Amino acid sequence: MTTKKWTPIARSALHGWHTGHGATFTNIGAWQVPARYRPVEDELAGVRGSAGICDISLVGKLRLQGKGLSAQLKTAFPNFPGLTPGKMMEHKLAATGELPIRVAALTAEDALVITTPGQSEAVLKAISAVPSDCAHGVDVTSVTAMFRIMGPHARNVLSAVVLEDIGPAAFPDMSVIQGRIADVHGILLHADAKSGPAYSLYVSRDYAEYMWEELIETGHATPFGMEAHAKLA
């Protein structure tokens, strides 16, 4: 009897949209993602001159909630100052010293953790190994979508769909807000890239295509693939 070797492929909720709009795909870990829609130099020029949007749903995403969460994270992360609602922090796990993550504090007992692709399970395991009062975590990578909005006009793209004040004073770099975005609940992270202004928008997988199209049609963002993203991030 021959044993089948399974090779699962993960695809974002927008895979059909990407296919219909001429994307060339590549594999990153277990994920099949758009490498580009048109020549990379054209995509880079579009983002650097205005604003673009990239589907980064492949990044690892954890939702952590509960009493004692801040204390648990202080033990899991070296020099972690605790959760400050509305702020985002970058850390490495004490257990490995090799897994960079971002912790976005929504409240004192609710956080979104962003990991590198394929590392969410390892990060959750390391956090869960630390005793807590009643804090718990869930890997939500496969049930959520995340988009990166980048470029000098990125804030203008988001202002078309975000009701909250996201001006420089109210929403500086390394900040996080949650609320109604294009009438859908979402979480918006502000984390500028080496190339300039950058934001990440997190929504339920159910609303991924709706939100993506709103950002393109209402916000006038131009899609770009992972090859250009790697040069801009």
N, C-alpha and C positions, 0 to 999 in steps of 0.2 A: 504493500500500500504506500503510495506516494503522499508525503506530507506537504500540504500547500503552504507556501510562504506568503503571509499576508503583508501587503504594503498599503496601508490606509492613506488616503489623500484627503486633506482638509481643504475646504473651499469656503470663502466668505459668502455672506448672504447676497453679495453683488456679483457673483460669478457670471450669472446670465447677462447682467448689464455689461460687464466688462467684455464678454464674448461678442455681444451684439454691437459693441462700439470699437471693434477691431483690435482689442488688446493682444499683445504677444505675451505668453505666459512663461514663468520660470518657477522652479521649486526652491523654497527656502524651508529646510527641515521637512516637516510633513505637509506643509502648505503649498498649494498651487496659487500663485499670485501674479498680477499683471507686472511684467517687466517694463513695458512701454506701450503707448498707444500710437506714437509717431516717433521720429528720430529723437534720441535723448537730448541732443543739443537744442532742438526746438522746444522740448519740454522745459529744459533748464532756463532758456531765455524767457519763456512765458511766466515761470514762477518768479524769476528775478526781476522781471519788469512789471509784474502786477500781482497775481495771486493764483495758487494752484491747490488742488485737493488730491490726496493720495489715500487709498484704502489700506490702512495698517491694522486690520482686524486680526492679523496673525500674532500681534504682541500678546504676551501673557497678561491676564487680568484676574485679580483676586478681589473679592469683597469681604472685608473684615468688619465685624460688628460685635458689640457687647460690652458689658461692664468689665473694667480691668484691661481693656484693649491697649491703652496707652502704656501701662506698666509692662504688658507682655511684649510690646514692640521695643521698649527700652532695653529689655533683656536680649531680644533677638538681634538687634542692630547695635553696632558699636557707636557710642556717643550720640545716640538718638535723644533729642531734647523733649520728646513727648508730642502729642498731637495738638496742633493749633488750628482750629477750624478755619478753613479758607486758605490754608497754606499747603505747599507741596515741598517735600524734602527728598533729597537723593542720598541713598545709603548703600552699604554692602552688608550682606548677611555675616554675622559673627561666626556662624557655623562653618562657612566655607571661605569667606573673604574674597570670593570670586564672582558673586552674583549681584551686579549692580541693579538696584530697583529704585522706583520712585513711589513715595507714599503720599497720597493726596488726602488730607484730612477734611472730610465733609462735616463731621461734628466731633465732639470729644470721644464718641463711642462708635464711630462709623468712618471707615477709610477705604479708599480704592488704591490697590497696589498694582503698579505696572511693572512687568518683568520683560526681559528679552524673550524672543520667540522660543517656545519649547521649554522654558524654565519655570513656568508657573507651578507645576506639580512639586518640583524640588523646593521652591521657595515656600509654598504652603506647608510642606512637610516640616521644614526647619522652624517655621513660626509656630506650628501646632505642637512641636516638641517642648515648647516653653509653657509651663503651667500658668493658668489664668483663672480668674474668678468665674467668668462665664462667657468669655469672648470666644468667638468661633469664626472660621473662614470658609469661603466657598470659591472654587475655581469657576469663573464665569466666562472664560475665554470663548467657548464655543457658542454661547447664547447671547453674546453681545457683539456690537460692531464698533470700530474706532476709526476715525478719519483724521488725517493730519492736514491742516490748512496752513500754508506757508507763503511768504512773500511780503513785499512792502505794503500791499493792500489787503492783507489777511484780515485785519481788524474790520475793514469795511465790509468784507464778505460776511463776517459773523454778525455785524451790526444789523444786517438785513433780516436776520432771523432770531436774534437774541434780544429779549426785552430788558434784561439787566444792563446796568452801566458797565461797559467793558473798556472805558477810557483808561489811559495810562495811570492815573492816580487811583482809580477804583479797582483796577484789575492789573496789577503789575506782574512782571515776570515771576514764575514759580507760585502762582495763585491758582485757586480752583473755586468754581461756583457750580451749583446745580439748580435747575429750575425748568421752566417751560421754554423750549427752543423750537420755533416753528410749530408751536402748540403740542409738542411732544416732550416728555420728561427726558432731560439729558444732563450730562456732566461735562463741563468745559474746563480744560486744563490749559494754562498759559505757561509754556516752557520754550523760550526762544532757542533757535538753533544757531550753529556757527555762521550760517548764511543770513540770519536775520530773524524777523518776527515769525513765530510759529505757535500754533495752538493744536490741541487734540480734542476731538469731540467724541464722547462715548454715549451710545444709545442702545436700546434693545434691538436685537437682531430683527424683530418683527417690523421695525420702522426704518431699517437701514436704507433700503432703496428710496423710500420717500424722502428721508433727510438728505441723502446724497443728491437727489435731483433738485431739492430746494436750494441747496448750496450752489449748485451749478446754474439753475435758472433764475433764482431770486438774488443770490449773492454774486453771480457771474464769476465763479471760480472755474478754472480749467483743470481737468483730470491729468495727473501724471503718474508714472509707474515707479516701481521700486528701484530701478537703475538710477533715475534722477534723484530719488529720495536719498539714496546712499551718498550722493555727492553733496546734498544740501543739509543733511541732518547734523 
